[in-house]
Amino acid sequence: MTESDSLSRSALTRRDVVLGAGALALASTSAFANTPPGFDAWRESFRAKALAKGVSSATYTRVMGRIEPDMSVFAQMGNQPEFKEQLWQYINRRASDWRIRAGKEALRQHGALFTRIEHDFGVERGTLLALWGVESAYGDPLVQKNHMKPVFPSLAALAWRAPRRKAYWETELINALRIVERGWSTPEEMRGSWAGAMGHTQWMPEVWLNVGFDYDHDGRVSPFGKPDDALGSTARYLVNRGKYHRNQHWGCEVVGGSHAKGDRSYAQWAAAGVTRADGKPFPRPSDMAKLWTPVDGGPSFLIGPNFFAVRSYNPSMNYALAIVHLGDRILGEPPFRHPFPGSERALTLAEIQEVQTRLTKAGFNTGGTDGRVGNDTMKAVKNFQTRAGIEPADGYAGLKVLARLRGM
């Protein structure tokens, strides 16, 4: 299974709304006998809300008239797999050997598109490549086919019976209906996470409707198929909502000045004894940045406005660091020069595949042996660690797990 760290905006964090996968077909007329009590009445009463927001009666009937709510969303809400990762593990999994290699290939195939986006929006290609890689494995169609589901049954269930943020889910269901109304997509095409995040960069309907735009000039806005609309719109999102600064890098790893605080220019940081970890000069001395050391004893970073622009895509400092680091790695930069305490190097693609192959032979389901670490592989590793008495049983496929597997 390919991991997709998809995220959102608005009332929920992206992590709240996008983790989850599976497959569920749109319900047919014959399934009405199993419709939960009260749903039919709600569906008819909700029609007025949708029509008041510009959804035609024909579209509402087309989408909602033969639908059953996907009640499994509520179990998924409360039973997401939990893995207690240290920051270095979190980064290693996202800036994996597979994602770096696949990112280089994605850049080779779509170089002209990234050049155009950089010209139009000033958003660096590394940042967009990393977002694309983490959110959907660079648009891998197998992720769409095997790990996504039709979103309308999920959104209908949430709009009807969500225990919290009911108004949010009602709005997102109406947004999804308006997308169909505009002719941008069909209910059958609109497959995503259990909560409605879709496509290359995992848009919620609100983002699709209000931020997405027709970057490939084919007459509709789509996060599916060609990546042009998804990546161009994501760049515009980072500029408009994240306040991305044109042609600035996110920051860099540094040494020195561990007790200094506040916003300063790179020139001021240099005067305070802070230098780049690679020994190179700061390229734009007048740009502003903050000093951040995420883990005591680990690497330190000067982070500028574009780090926080990435953070607007998912309100997590760790996510933002993983994205900007993966972007740098795709473009040829090395790993962090100062290690995190207790960390180990990330496994290579071949080593991850070996872990998956050995786990599969030992009876643990990894969901495949493609070198991509998703929830299936992590659960398999955690189960193996538990059986083998490896502490902590954290689900991390690292050197210790590989060594134990090789010793079996």
Secondary structure, DSSP 8 states (H G I E B T S, - for coil): ---------TTS-HHHHH----------GGGGGGS-TTHHHHHHHHHHHHHHTT--HHHHHHHHTT----THHHHHHH--------HHHHHHHHT-HHHHHHHHHHHHHSHHHHHHHHHHH---HHHHHHHHHHHHTTT-HHHHHHH-EEHHHHHHHHHHH-SS-HHHHHHHHHHHHHHHHTTS--TTT-EESTT--BTTTTB-HHHHHHT---TT-SSS--SSSSSHHHHHHHHHHHHHTT---TT---EEEEES-TT--S-EEHHHHHHTT-EETT----S-TTSEEEEE-SSTTS-EEEE-HHHHHHHTTSS-HHHHHHHHHHHHHHTT--S-SS--TT------HHHHHHHHHHHHHTT---S-SSS---HHHHHHHHHHHHHHT-SS------HHHHHHHHT-
